[in-house]
Every structure is written in structure tokens, then in C-alpha cells.
Amino acid sequence: MVPTFYYLILSAVLFTIGAVGVLTRRSILIIFMCVELMLNSVNLTLVAAARQWGNFNGHIFVFMIMAVAAAEVAVGLAILISHYRLTGSTDVSKIHLLKW
Amino acid sequence: MSWPILFFILVGALSIATAVGVVSSRQPIHSALFLLVNFITLAIMYVSLEAQFLAAVQVIIYAGGIVILILFVIMLMGSEDVPVDRIDSSWASIAALGLGMLMAATLLYSFMADFLFQAEPNTLAGGAPYAIGMTLFTRYILAIEMVAILLLVALIGALLLARGPRTGPKTGAELHAEEEEADAAGTTIPYVDDETTVMAAAE
């Protein structure tokens, strides 16, 4: 049986890759995918912990996170499309209307 | 090295490689396909963690729903306009350094944590749909109801946000208001029944 900390390490690496993507890429779409990556790495942590402690609650949490992620993707992509329709660009560094 | 660990390392390496692919691809469509493979490797991980139900849900929701949605958006926008170069802000490198240190600390902690020295992880009675469903629909029934409301709100919100300017034929109320305006101004509305003229007039 694979020890739990292997999963934790994999999850930490995936989360860091996702965070680096969010910080360094300029396309909103790719930032979006990196956010999904981070959510998934957290899910992996929760499932690994659920097996470690023999408790189903982690699975329930993962299920809820998946539902929230699905809702977030739908609304986020809708915002992205309407923004693209207005400006014709997906570059986050050009979205600075509320920036001082 | 035992077979499960070898299998874990293979799938984990694939997972990390595809995650790097998501971040570093120049084409967003390649990113989306890498993301798909990454989701599938995570589903395999869930199976190896005795969470079969979550593995199925992962494939259905993420691989089947979210990636398709992202691909549709890429198709709608066209990929030629997506910027590929890196952001050049000073704080990004500092933040990346901080995150790297945080990750190193987390790894160290997970190496040193107490449960490492437990002999065996507990075995679940199966992450089968029956056990999950019993927990979900008894103890967490309120959370399920709230997720239902959340999904409804997200549905309506996405519809409202993604709906563009309306270009179809006018409603009766709008036509009536126009007629009244025209009457007040003493002019008449030119009659159009060709749909293209209606569209052109709307634009």
C-alpha cells in the first residue's frame, strides 16, 4: 500500500505548479486551468487524508469542492466570454479598470 | 520496490508532467488537453486511494464537463488572440520564491508528520457509492441542498453573463413603444419583413 505522504507530496507539487501558472501566465484561460489544477491537488490531499484516517468526510468535502468548481467554471467562463466580447482580448495585464 | 509504489510513481510522474504542460503550453488548446490527461491521472489516484465513486465523479465532471466547457470557450474565442508571453512584474518572482519555500516546508512537514510512523493507513469500507450516498444524504443533506441552490444560481448567472446583445426580432412591447414614438414625432416606421434588414437595423 502506498504511504499517505507520497500522495501529499504529489499534491503539494501539483498545487505549486498551478500557483506558478496563475502567477506567471497572462491568458485568462490558462489561469483558469491552473486554478482547476490547484483545486484538484487539494482534492487529492483530502482523499488521501480520508484513507489515512478511515473517515468518509474527506470524500464528502471533495464532492462539494467538485460541485463548487463546476459552478465556478461555468460563471467564470461566462465572464470571460462577455469580457472578450467587449474588449477582444484575454490578456489579464490589460484588465486594470479597477486598479489604482 | 513494490508494484503499488512503482505504479504510483509512474502515474504521479505523468500527472506532474501534464501539469507542467498545462502551465507551459503556448497554445491554450494544448493546455486544455494536458489538463484532461491530468484529471484522468488524478482519477487513477482516487481509485488507488479506494475512492471509486470520486474517481467516477472526477471523470464525469472534470474530464467530461469542465474540459469540454473550456474547449468550447477556446473554440468560441479562437486561439490566435491568446497572449503567450510571460507576465513581467517584479512581485511574481518574489511570490514564486515564497511559494517554493512554502512547498519545501510542506514537504518537510509531511516527511516528519506523526502518521508516517503508523504501520498501515486505515482501510475504508470501500469508497463505493453506497457508503458515500448514505453519508451524503443523511448527515450532509443540508450541504447537498445548498449545492443544489449554488448550481441553480451559477446556471442563471452564467446565462445572464454570457448572453450577448440581443439581435433577434423585437418584442411586441418594443414595437408598440416605437410606434408610439413615431406617432408622437409624426413619422411612420418603414415596414420591414426581411430578417436581414431587421438584424441590420438592430445593429
Interface residues (C-beta under 8 A of the other chain):
Chain A: M1 V2 P3 T4 F5 Y6 Y7 L8 I9 L10 A12 V13 L14 F15 T16 I17 G18 A19 V20 G21 L23 T24 R25 R26 S27 L29 I30 F32 M33 C34 E36 L37 N40 N43 L44 V47 A48 A50 R51 Q52 W53 G54 F56 N57 H59 I60 V62 F63 M64 M66 A67 V68 A69 A70 A71 E72 V73 A74 V75 L77 A78 I79 L80 I81 S82 Y84 R85 G88 S89 T90 D91 V92 S93
Chain B: P4 I5 F8 G12 S15 I16 A19 V20 V22 V23 S25 P28 S31 A32 L35 N38 F39 L42 M45 Y46 S48 L49 E50 A51 F53 L54 V57 Q58 I61 Y62 G65 I66 L69 I70 V73 I74 L76 M77 D81 V82 P83 V84 D85 R86 I87 A92 A95 A96 L99 G100 M103 T106 L107 S110 F111 A113 F115 L116 E120 P121 N122 T123 L124 G127 A131 I132 T135 L136 Y140 A143 V147 L150 L151 V153 A154 L155 G157 A158 L159 L160 L161 A162 G164
